Amino acid sequence: MRAEDRKPSRRVFPLLQNLDLDSVTFSQLQSTGNSISIEDMNEQELQDLVLVNVARLCVSSEWDGLLSAGSGGSFNVNLVSSELVTNDVYQIALQAPWGSGDTATDSLAVDQPQYYPFIAPETGDVSSMMINISSAGANNLLVGIFSDDSGLPKTLAGYATFDASSTGSVSQTSFSATLSLVAGTQYWLGWVRSSADSLTYYCSHGNYGAAIGPSTSTTAIKTALQESGTDNTLPSTVTAANLSPQTEKRISVGLIIS
């Protein structure tokens, strides 16, 4: 079509007559687009609709689909269908995009809770949580899942209490509350010892984990957040002002989701 023959859409461009781009809503575009059929005579209107939506996204950062709400830029890490494999444990400290591909052991000698992010690989409730203790301690280990708020841990959904007095793989199916996850959504795992007695657990290698937060240099790797002022317990709500990036090895936790 020649530029001189082009006529503005009578359904699309009236959206912008009295609105700024950041005032145009997804529902307005949806109601307009649903009435446009895919026909030759409407080809230009569909192009106009896409143009308006792209312009809207540039100023609103609302990355929804064109005619149906999207997932908000989520990341799906469930790469293998559960029907094809017999394994059912998600090792969240090793999974993309926050995980690393190597394991180690680490002695937990601090009383403050620590946190690292993960992306839920599957939608459902956590039916089992597993850790592996290398060297026992005369205390418990609390491991919980927190919601994400603008890239920081926020609200405790629930936690498991692990007896750290013996070594080996430890599984827990009882939680303080139901732990419900949505695939592609970011959460935070938090862990802390219940009293001041050291224990050693399996974890991801501290030198290979994805960095979290600002660092002091290009060589200082900060792989977890630590919260001061909340010793030997997992808080119901994380106080962002008390968080600081730390160089810590992330505890290896396995989740079974059903």
Secondary structure in CASP SS format (residue, H / E / C, confidence):
PFRMAT SS
TARGET T0000
AUTHOR 0000-0000-0000
METHOD secondary structure of the structure
MODEL  1
M C 1.00
R C 1.00
A H 1.00
E H 1.00
D H 1.00
R C 1.00
K C 1.00
P C 1.00
S C 1.00
R C 1.00
R C 1.00
V C 1.00
F H 1.00
P H 1.00
L H 1.00
L H 1.00
Q C 1.00
N C 1.00
L C 1.00
D C 1.00
L H 1.00
D H 1.00
S H 1.00
V C 1.00
T C 1.00
F H 1.00
S H 1.00
Q H 1.00
L H 1.00
Q H 1.00
S H 1.00
T H 1.00
G H 1.00
N C 1.00
S C 1.00
I C 1.00
S C 1.00
I C 1.00
E C 1.00
D H 1.00
M H 1.00
N H 1.00
E H 1.00
Q H 1.00
E H 1.00
L H 1.00
Q H 1.00
D H 1.00
L H 1.00
V H 1.00
L H 1.00
V H 1.00
N H 1.00
V H 1.00
A H 1.00
R H 1.00
L H 1.00
C H 1.00
V H 1.00
S H 1.00
S C 1.00
E C 1.00
W C 1.00
D C 1.00
G C 1.00
L C 1.00
L C 1.00
S C 1.00
A C 1.00
G C 1.00
S C 1.00
G C 1.00
G C 1.00
S C 1.00
F C 1.00
N C 1.00
V C 1.00
N C 1.00
L C 1.00
V C 1.00
S C 1.00
S C 1.00
E C 1.00
L C 1.00
V C 1.00
T C 1.00
N C 1.00
D C 1.00
V C 1.00
Y E 1.00
Q E 1.00
I C 1.00
A C 1.00
L C 1.00
Q C 1.00
A C 1.00
P C 1.00
W C 1.00
G C 1.00
S C 1.00
G C 1.00
D C 1.00
T E 1.00
A E 1.00
T E 1.00
D E 1.00
S E 1.00
L E 1.00
A C 1.00
V C 1.00
D C 1.00
Q C 1.00
P C 1.00
Q E 1.00
Y E 1.00
Y E 1.00
P E 1.00
F E 1.00
I E 1.00
A C 1.00
P C 1.00
E C 1.00
T C 1.00
G E 1.00
D E 1.00
V E 1.00
S E 1.00
S E 1.00
M E 1.00
M E 1.00
I E 1.00
N E 1.00
I E 1.00
S E 1.00
S E 1.00
A C 1.00
G C 1.00
A C 1.00
N C 1.00
N E 1.00
L E 1.00
L E 1.00
V E 1.00
G E 1.00
I E 1.00
F E 1.00
S E 1.00
D E 1.00
D E 1.00
S C 1.00
G C 1.00
L E 1.00
P E 1.00
K E 1.00
T E 1.00
L E 1.00
A E 1.00
G E 1.00
Y E 1.00
A E 1.00
T E 1.00
F E 1.00
D E 1.00
A C 1.00
S C 1.00
S C 1.00
T C 1.00
G E 1.00
S E 1.00
V E 1.00
S E 1.00
Q E 1.00
T C 1.00
S C 1.00
F C 1.00
S C 1.00
A C 1.00
T C 1.00
L C 1.00
S E 1.00
L E 1.00
V C 1.00
A C 1.00
G C 1.00
T C 1.00
Q E 1.00
Y E 1.00
W E 1.00
L E 1.00
G E 1.00
W E 1.00
V E 1.00
R E 1.00
S C 1.00
S C 1.00
A C 1.00
D C 1.00
S C 1.00
L E 1.00
T E 1.00
Y E 1.00
Y E 1.00
C E 1.00
S E 1.00
H C 1.00
G C 1.00
N C 1.00
Y C 1.00
G C 1.00
A C 1.00
A C 1.00
I C 1.00
G C 1.00
P C 1.00
S C 1.00
T C 1.00
S C 1.00
T C 1.00
T C 1.00
A C 1.00
I C 1.00
K C 1.00
T C 1.00
A E 1.00
L E 1.00
Q E 1.00
E E 1.00
S C 1.00
G C 1.00
T C 1.00
D C 1.00
N C 1.00
T C 1.00
L C 1.00
P C 1.00
S C 1.00
T E 1.00
V C 1.00
T C 1.00
A H 1.00
A H 1.00
N H 1.00
L E 1.00
S E 1.00
P E 1.00
Q E 1.00
T C 1.00
E C 1.00
K C 1.00
R C 1.00
I E 1.00
S C 1.00
V C 1.00
G E 1.00
L E 1.00
I E 1.00
I E 1.00
S C 1.00
END
